[in-house]
């Protein structure tokens, strides 16, 4: 079946540290891949996406590359800020014509300390 | 643009009762998906509505049902509530098309006691 596995958290970093949150997936066909962020008390916001192999999604200093050979979509940021503290979800969409049906990982909590 | 709005924001129900949650999609969006997010978990897809019909469904029992109105707003109904139904319920709205973005509301926190 289709599934997403994320590294367990919480991840605690100091400000300006390098961030990696690992995400691997299992899927049939050619899924699209997403990273969503959830700030406390809020809904999900799309952070970045990639729709085919070798695509790199990027936004607000975050990047992730769609690696079909390793079935991975790891999230990276070169220098985190306190304001990046949130829960990050990796997700896959089976159909590019139906991005409303997503399969999410369990989420990774990031805590950035000043 | 008000974005995706959900109501109520919080509610408490007793086991065995029924509940209705509401979602107004982003302006211009015609498809609504509902998700259940248990504490500390990722959202799980419940079902999706388009053109006032349920188009896809996740692995949820028939106690979970929904409706979409002509103005694209949607309701999620849960009957015979169980303690395990306690969760954050998220609504996502999408404009049907290829690789379009799903926008999420802030959710409704349901507590079943």
Interface residues (C-beta under 8 A of the other chain):
Chain A: X4 X32 X36 X41 X42 X43 X44 X45 X46 X49 X51 X89 X91 X96 X97 X98 X99 X100 X101 X102 X103 X104 X105 X106 X107
Chain B: X4 X31 X32 X33 X40 X41 X42 X43 X44 X45 X48 X56 X90 X92 X93 X94 X96 X97 X98 X99 X100 X101 X102 X103 X104 X105 X106 X107
